[in-house]
Amino acid sequence: MMVLLQADTQQTGDLTTLRGLTIVNPDNCIDKIKQTLNLDS
């Protein structure tokens, strides 16, 4: 997982698809970590 501080959610989604690596920003970082660890409720 890579956190890009100045990328918007659309950009991180596109980069995730392109690179095969989960790329997030500060706005969706916690949600993606929870999702990855299956901590969603």
C-alpha positions in Angstrom: 0.0 0.0 0.0 1.3 3.4 -0.9 -0.1 6.7 0.4 0.1 9.7 -2.0 -0.5 12.9 -0.1 -1.6 15.1 -3.0 -3.6 12.7 -5.2 -7.4 12.7 -5.4 -9.5 9.5 -5.0 -10.0 9.2 -8.8 -6.2 9.3 -9.4 -5.5 6.7 -6.7 -8.1 4.4 -8.1 -6.6 4.7 -11.6 -3.1 4.2 -10.3 -4.2 1.1 -8.3 -5.6 -0.4 -11.4 -2.6 0.5 -13.5 0.1 -0.6 -11.1 -1.5 -3.5 -9.3 -0.6 -1.9 -6.0 -3.1 -0.4 -3.6 -2.6 3.4 -3.7 -4.5 5.6 -1.4 -4.7 9.2 -0.2 -5.2 10.6 3.3 -9.0 10.8 2.6 -9.4 7.0 2.0 -6.4 5.6 3.8 -8.1 4.3 6.9 -11.0 2.8 5.0 -8.7 0.9 2.7 -6.6 -0.4 5.6 -9.8 -1.6 7.3 -10.9 -3.2 4.0 -7.6 -4.9 3.5 -7.6 -6.3 7.0 -11.3 -7.3 6.8 -12.2 -5.0 9.6 -15.2 -3.5 7.8 -18.4 -3.5 9.9 
